[in-house]
Amino acid sequence: MIDEYLKKVDTVIDNGRYKADWESLCSHETPKWYRNAKFGIFIHWGIYSVPAHGTEWYSRTMYDKMHPDYKFHIKNFGNQKDFGYKDFIPMFKGEYFNADEWASLFKESGAKYVMPVAEHHDGFAMYDTKLNRWNSVNMGPHRDVAGEIKAACEKQGLVYCASNHRAEHYFFMNMGRTIDSDVNDEEFADFYGPAYYSKHFHSFRMETNVRTESPTEEFLKDWLVRNCEFIDRYQPGVVYFDWWIHNKAFKSYLQKFAAYYYNRAEEWGKEVSINYKHNAFPPNCATFDVERGALKDISPVPWQTCTAVAKNSWGYTENNKFKSVYHIVCDLIDIVSKNGMMLLNVGPKADGTITEEETAVLKGIGKWLSVNGEGIYDTIPWKVFGEGKANVKDGFFQDNKNKGYTVKDFRFTYKKGAIYAFQMKPCKNKIVKMKSFKTINADLLVKSVTLLETASKLYFERNKKCMVIRLPENINSDLPLCFKIELE
């Protein structure tokens, strides 16, 4: 089947507009629907929600003698030879999984697109596939999780997307090679394998030290076909890849996948994109993603932050700590002001329920967006992203930290003749001052200022230092306020 599918891939590329080279692929643009959506939901749900310990990397760390999860596993489940990761599958039942309830919650949160993980590093497919017997239809929940989520999202008018972390599976279970474990049992080689081991793949956090070794051609062909089979079956609006595709061996296969995906999307009549990290793709031909981080300034091209409600894990764990609605709303505003989108993750429990904490946060975000979304959706950056001293640090894994916003910190977006100014920390004295609108900017003519929370026009005056806005006495919000500044 692999060889047949590879021929199909070549045929589609030969007959399509997009070819498997960067020059052709860079003519592709990030879809308008995606640029306008601004806010999406990520879902990490899989076998790792059964042990519910550490992080979603449990399938790796449970085999690593140097990691605390190794002893935790022995204490709670037994020796890794007798009870391996595969033995969690019968316990992964998803008995309360209801895709319609999930989609309804995501709609209420104000999200516009939804991206469940189709396959994580552990190699278990959460979709119906002919290429991997270890999947959610054959085992565990015995349901086509991807198909049910897609159908539910489309009922709600949400764009269905998906992520695939198959690339990392090449080495992910390899610490099982270093001990007496079921990873070495040939009966389960099609699940744990390749589980390639070398000294470069030994550490349990390896983003920076596995670029020198490459997967086999057999694995790369299999990776390509699995991803192509998935997009043919589910037609996602965006495909998200995790970090290891930046390994140089993937380059020609990424080009083939992108050309196949973009050509197939034209056949479907859809606009699609690919998420990537690091330098896996050149700019323009796909959408850059910053994991749990952000950019310091406006990007000339659309980009995305993937982050999570939980601070310490993407998947459900019993010790998760959660961000507040204020924290996430501020991050969303900052990201959008810099030409970005936010993909916010939830990690359901093994039974298919979403935690009370995550549910409350999603509803809180939705309530805020129902009032202030006009300044988020369908907007573009203004000439500056904001004002004030507080800003994020460029790069990955930065967004758990408090940004230290004050009443002097603002973020700006623009749409249809209006600038939307967000005060990141509402002031208590009812006097708002914005330096970006002082009278020295004589060509910037302000017609009116409206507070979206009350839909009321506010008194304002401009002087040489700032624009002063007077708030109504009854405003006591703890979340950012949005001022619609209409221009002459």
N, C-alpha and C positions, 0 to 999 in steps of 0.2 A: 504493500500500500504506500510505503514511503516513496518509492521510485515513481509510482503512478502520480502521486500528488506533486512531486517535484516537476514532472513534465507539465502538469496542469499549471503550476506556478509560472514556468517559462512561457507557456502559451499565452496566458493572460497578460504577461508583461510584453511579449512580442506584439500583441494586438492592441495594447492599451496606450494611452497618452504618456503615462509615466514609465520611465526606464530605470533600470537598476544602477543609477549613477547619481552623484550629488548634484550635478548641473541640472538634470531633469527634475529631481526631487525638490530642489530649492525653488522651483516655480510654484510649489504647493503653498497655500496660505492657511494659517490658523482659521478655522471656520468662524463666521460672524456670530452664529448662535452661541459658540463657546466663549468668544470674547465678551459677549453681552451677558452671559449667564452669571459669571462672577463667583458663584457659590455652589459647590457640589458636595456630595457625601461619599466617603470612602468606607468600605466594610471589610474588616479582617475577621472572617469567621471560618474556622476549620478545626481539625483534630486537636490543635494546640489549646483550644478552649476547654478541653476535658481536664488535663492536669491543672490548668488555670494557675500556673505558677511561673514566676520569673517574667518571661516575655514570650512572644510568638516564636522565638528562636529555640524553644524548649526541645524541639526535635533534634537539634544539634547539641545543645549544652548538656542534655541528659547523658550523653556518651562521653563527655569531656571530664577527665579525672581532675582537672585543675579548676573546674567550675563548681560552685555550690549546688547547682541543680543535679549533679552526679550523685551526691550523697542523699539529697532530697528524694531522688527517684528510688534509690535502693530502700530507703526508710519507709516510703509510702506505697511503693508498688512492687518492689523486689529487684532482683539482679537483672541487669540489662540483657543477659542471655535468655532468661526465662520470661521476662516481661519487657518487650521492646516497644518502640513507638507504635508499631503496627497494631499492638494489642489495645491501644486506645480507640481504635476505629469502631468496634462494636458498642463502645460507650458513647460514641458521638451520634446521638439519636435525633437531635433536633425536633423533639416531640411537640414543642410549642411554636415551631417556626411557622410564621404566617406572613408571606410576602406582601399581601395586601395591607396588613397592619404596619409593616415596615415602611412601605411606600407612602402610606397616609401620614406617618410621622415625618418622613423626609419632606413631603410636600408642606406640612405645617411648619417645618423649620425654615422654609424659604429657599431651600435648595432647588436648583434647576437641572442638575444631572446627578447620577448615582453610579458609583464605580465599585462593585464587589470584587474581591480577589477571586479570580477564576482558578488559579493554582498558586499556592505559596511555595516557598523553598522546600517544603517537606515532600513535594511531589504528588500530593493528593488532589485530584481534579474535582472541583465543585461544579462540574457540568457533565453533560452526556457526551462521551467520546468513544471512538472506536480504537484509539491509539493508546489508551491507558486503562487497564482493568481496575486500577485503584482509583475509583471515582465515586461520587456521592449517589449515583444511580444504582450501582452494583452493591455498594456497601454503606455503612453508617446510616444516614437518614433515609437511604433508598429513594431519593428524590432528585430531580434535575433542578438544583438550587439556582443556577444561573438562569435557566429558562423561566422559572417561577418569578424571580425578581424582575427579569426583563418585562414579562407580561404585566406585572403589577405596576411597574414604573410607567409603562406606556399608557395604562389606564389613567394615571394621574398627570399625564403630560410631561413627565420627566424623561430626560434623555438617558438611555441605558448605555453605560460604558463598562469597561472591565480592565483589570490588571492581571499581568502574568509574570510570575517570578521563577519560571522554569530554568532560566539560565543558571541561577545559583545552585540548582539541584545537582549540578555536575560534581560538586565537592561537598555539599552541605552536610551529609550524614557521615562524613569520612572519619570523624573522631571515633566512630564505632569500630574502625579498622585497628585502632590502637589498644583495644581491650577485647575481652572475650564477650562478644555480643551477638545479637541476632542479625546485625548488619552484615556479618560474614557468612550467613546462611544463604546458599545459592537459591534456595526455594523462594527467597524474597528479594532476589537481585533486581527484579523489574520494578520494585518499589524503592529500595534504598539506593540502588545503583545510579550512576557509576560510583558514587562515594569515593571519588578519586582523592588519594592522600599523597602529600609530599610535605616537606618542612615549610614550604611557603603557604600551605593551606592548613596549618596547624592551629594558629590562634583563633579564638572564637569571635574576634572582630577583625575582619581582613580586608576592608574596603581599599586599603592603600597598598597591600603587599601581595596581591595575587594577579597583577597585571602581566607578569613575566611568563606565566605558564598558560597554555591555551588548551581548550577542550578539543576532543577529537573531531574529525570531519563527520564521523557517524553521529555523534551527539549534536553537532551543529545542524545537520540535515534533519534530524529528528525534531530539534527545537523549532526549526522553520516550519515544518509540516504541521506540528501540533498547533502552532499559532495560526497558521492559515486555515486549518480545519475549524478552529474556534471562531474566527471572524466570519467564515462562510456560514456557520451554523447560527450565530447569534447577532451578527451585524452590529457590533458596538460602535457608538459615536466617537469614542476615544479609546485607545489601547495604551495602557501604562506599563512601562518596563522599569524594573528596579535597576540597581547600580552596576551589576557585573557585565552588562552588554557593552560597557566601554572598553572591555578587553579587545585588543586589535583583531583577534581571530573572528569576532562577530561582524566586522565591518561589511563584508560583502553580503553576508546573510541579512543584516539590517537593511541594506539597500534593496535586496530582493523582497523582503517582507514589506517594506514601505511601498515599493512600486506595486506589488500585488494588492495590498490593502487599499491604496489610493485608487487604483484602477477598478477594483471591485466596488468600491464606494460609488464611483461614477456610474457603474452599472445599476447600483441600487437607487441612485438618485439622492445620495446622502453626502453631506460634508463631514469629514472626519479628521482626526489628528492623532498623533503619537506623543506620549510623554516620555522624556528621557532625562537622565542625570549626567553630570560631569560633561565630557566631550564626546559622548556616544554618537551624536548627530551634529552636523554643522548647524549654525543658526538658520532660521527660516523654514527648513523643510520639516520640522517637528516642533513641539512645544516643550521648552525647557522647564524642568521641575526642580524646586529647591526643597529638600526634605527637612521638615521641622525648622525652617529658617525663612529668610526673606532677602530682599535687595535693599540697598541704602538709597537708591534714587530711581527715577523713572526709567524703565527699560524701553528701548525703541521698538521692541517686538513683544507681543503677549507672552506671559510666562505664568507659572503656577507654583503655589506652595502646597505641598501635602503635609498635613499635620493631624493631630488627634485630640479628642476631648481628654483622653487619659494622658498623663505626663510620662508614664514609665513603660508603657507597652502599647503596641498596636492591637493585639488581641486581648481578649478578656483574661484578666488574672484577678485573684481574690484580694490582692493588695494594691490595686490600681488607685492612683491619686488623680483627681480630676481638676481641670481648669474651670474657671468661673465664666459665666456669660460675658461679663465685662472684658475679661482677658481675650476671649475669642472675637468678640465684636470689634475691639480695638485692632486686633491683628487683621481682621477682614478689611476694615477701613484702610489701614496702612497699605495693605497689599493692593487693593483696588486703586488707590491713589497713585500707585507706581506701575500701572498697566498690567496688574496681575489678577489671577483667580485663586480662590481658596478651595482646596479639597480637604474636607474635615472628616476624620475617621471615627467610627464607632466600632466597638468589639463585642458582639453579642455573646451570650453565654452558650454553653454546649447544648442547652435545651432549645435554643433559638429565640430566647427573649433578650431584649435590649435593657441594660441596667437602668434602674430608676434615676441614677445620677446623670447618665448620658441623655436619657429621655427629657429630664428637666432642663438640661442645657440646650438641647435642640429646640424645645418649645420656647425657651427664653430668647434665643436668637431669632426665631420666627416671629415672635411678638414684636421685637425691636424692628425687624425688617418690614413688617406689615405697615409700620409708620414711616420708617426712614429709607426703605428700599428704593425709593425714587432717586436717591442720591448714590445708589450702588449699581443697580441693574442698568445695562445699556449705556453706561457712561464711558468717557475716555479721560485720560489725565488732563489736568490743566497745565499751565506753563511751568508751575512748580508743584511738587507733591504736597507741600505743607509749610508750616512755620513752627518755630519753637526749637528748644534744644534737644528734646528726646528723639531718638531714632534707633533703629535696629542695627545690628552688626550684619555685614554681608556674610552669607554662607549658610551651611547646613547646621542643624542641631543647636539653634539659638533661641527658639521661641518659647521655652519654658520659663524664661526669665522675665521679671517685671520690667517694663520699659520706662517706668518712672514718669508717666505723663502728668503734666500740670495744666492749669487753666490757660496757660500760654501756648499750649501745643494744639495745632490744628492740622487737618488733612483736607485736601481739596480734590474734587472731581468735577467733570464738566459734561453738560448735555443740553442741547437745543437752546442756546442763548442764556443759560443759567450756570453759575458756579455753585457747587454744593460744598459748604464749609462745615466740617465736623469738629466740634470742640471735644477733644479726647477725654478731658475731665471737666464735667460741668462745674461752673463757678457757683458759689453760694451767695455772693453779694448782688447777683442779678445784673451785673455789668460785664459785658463781653467786649474785649478789645482785640482787633485783628490788624496787624501791621501791614499786611499785604494790600490793604485797601485804603491806605492813607492818601491824602489829596495830591501828593507829589505825582501819583500815577493819574495825571489829569485826563488821559485818554480812556481811562477805565470808568465808564459812567454807570453808576448803580441806580436802577429804577426803583427797586423794592427789596426788602428782606423779609422772608417768611420763615417762621419756625415750623418745621414739618410736624412736630409733636402736637401742636395745637392748630395747625393750618391757619394761623393768624399772622397778619403783617405786623412787623415790629418797628418801633421808632429807632432810627439810626442817624448818626451824624459822622462826618468825616473831617479830620483835621490833619495837620502836618505829620503827626506821629502814628495815627491809626484810624480805624473806623470803630466807633463806639455803638454797641447795640444794647438796648434795654430789654431785659427778659420780663415776662409776666411774673407776678408774685407767686402764682400757684405752681410754678415749675420746680420740681424737687427730684429730678431724675438722677440716678446713679450711673446711668449709661450715657455714652456720647450723644450730644445734641447735634442736629443737622439743620443748618440755615441755608435756605435756597436764596441765592443772591441773583436776582434777575438784572440783566444789563440792558442799557438803553440801545 
